[in-house]
Amino acid sequence: MKEVKSILAVGVLIAGINISANAQENNVAIEKVTFKCNGSTMVGNLHIPGNLEKGRQYPAIVVVCPATGIKEQVAGSYAEKLAENGFIALAFDHRGYGESNGEPRNQEDIFRKSDDIKSAVSYIRSLEQVDREKIGATGICGGAGYLVQTAVGDSRIKAVATVSGTLSYKGSVAAAGGDAILAMAGEARQKYDETGEVTYIPIIYDPADESNVFATEAYEYYVGNQDKYPTWKNQVDISSFANFAALEITTVASSLSKPVLFIAGTEAVTGPLSQIAYDNAPGPKELYWVEGATHVSLYYNEEQMNQASDKLDMFFKNELK
């Protein structure tokens, strides 16, 4: 199962965006926003550059969380960096996660999460100061796989970037037990449909073998920061494994004709997945390696994140110009 663990107060109205949060030292304001997806209320953090000019429209980026992630974690970190560089950026909680409502909770469903992404795109395009024709999206870890599949059929997303992309979960399903875990997933779904009761397991385990860099870093990042991110829960609906089995990026990437940037660490266990996706994407495309970075260090290592963020900035400014 271990492979699965895988500043300035402002309060003004600027062209339809109500900046009522506290900006940080980088002069980025964060506003909590809500929007609907199939009747459920989703909650996001809108990261807003402090130098917006009234009457102008700006490109915007939707940032998709890793599997089981919430908007305040790594998605929020990258959204803030994008806003520092002049983009309006939205990090959001998927339905069933964090502050968003929706049942069952903590279920990974590629189709459900794809709908969430589409609703996030609809919301950010509705903002008066957003240029509706200049929408990009970034997906991190499992969110990268969900995003790529969504972007294939959503023409509103003009450019796609992934960071530490877990672009296929077939290996994770196999490592978690293959047919055995899928049988458990099936029974969990049966139980939910009959009783409404969800069967949960931890998504992050305390690694017994500290040489497993991925597991160790994931545990330290997620479980070690649980007090900092109280709406994050270390659990996943076990029926999610049936959905994981459906996420195979090779076929999907071959259909992604829009510009795409894959960012991966040279030491990341998921690096080969970005390489495979890059090889199969018809282009325009780029694969960018962050030297020395692991899968999870791109979540928290400031130097590596800045390197990735600079690349995202160049990519989106070029593709959304």
JOPE-V843283 format. One line per field, one symbol per residue. ss: DSSP state (H for helix, E for strand, - for the rest). phi: phi as a letter, one per 30 degrees, with the letter a starting at -180 (. if undefined). burial: I if it has 24 or more other ideal C-beta (glycine too) atoms within 12 Angstrom, else O. Layout:
ss = ???
phi = ???
burial = ???
This chain:
ss = -HHH---EE--EEE--EEE--EE----EEEEEEEEEE--EEEEEEEEEE--------EEEEEEE---------HHHHHHHHHHH---EEEEE-----------------HHHHHHHHHHHHHHHH----EEEEEEEEEEE-HHHHHHHHHHHH-----EEEEE----E-HHHHHH---HHHHHHHHHHHHHHHHH----EE-----------HHHHHHHHHH-------------EE--HHHHH---EHHHHH-----EEEEEEE-----HHHHHHHHHH----EEEEEE------HHHH-HHHHHHHHHHHHHHHHHH--
phi = .ddddf.kdbabcchjcddccddcddiccbcdbbacbhiccccbcccbedcdcdjccbdbbcccddeidbdddddddddddddecjcdbccbddeibhcdcjbddhccbedddddedddddeddddddccddcbccbbcchddddddedddeccdddcabbbbhddcacdddddddkhdddddddddddeddddbiccccbdcccdddcddddeddddddddddcdddbdddcdabdddddddeddcbdeddedcdddebbccbddcddceedddddddcddjdaaccccdidceddddbdddddddddddedddddddcd
burial = IIIIIIOOOIOOOIOOIOIOIOIOOIIIIIIIIOIOIOOIOIIIIIIIIIOIOOOOIIIIIIIIIIIIIIIIIIIIIIIIIIIIIIIIIIIIIIIIIIIIOIOIIIIIIIOIIIIIIIIIIIIIIOIOIIIIOIIIIIIIIIIIIIIIIIIIOIOIIIIIIIIIIIIIIIIIIOOIOOOOIIOIIOOIIOOIOOOOOIIIIIIIIOOOOOOOIIIIIIIOIIIOIOOOIOIIIIIIIIIIIIIIIIIIIIOIIOOIOIIIIIIIIIIIIIIIIIIIIIOIIOOOIIIIIIOOIIIIIIIIIOOIIOIIIOIIIOIIIOIIO
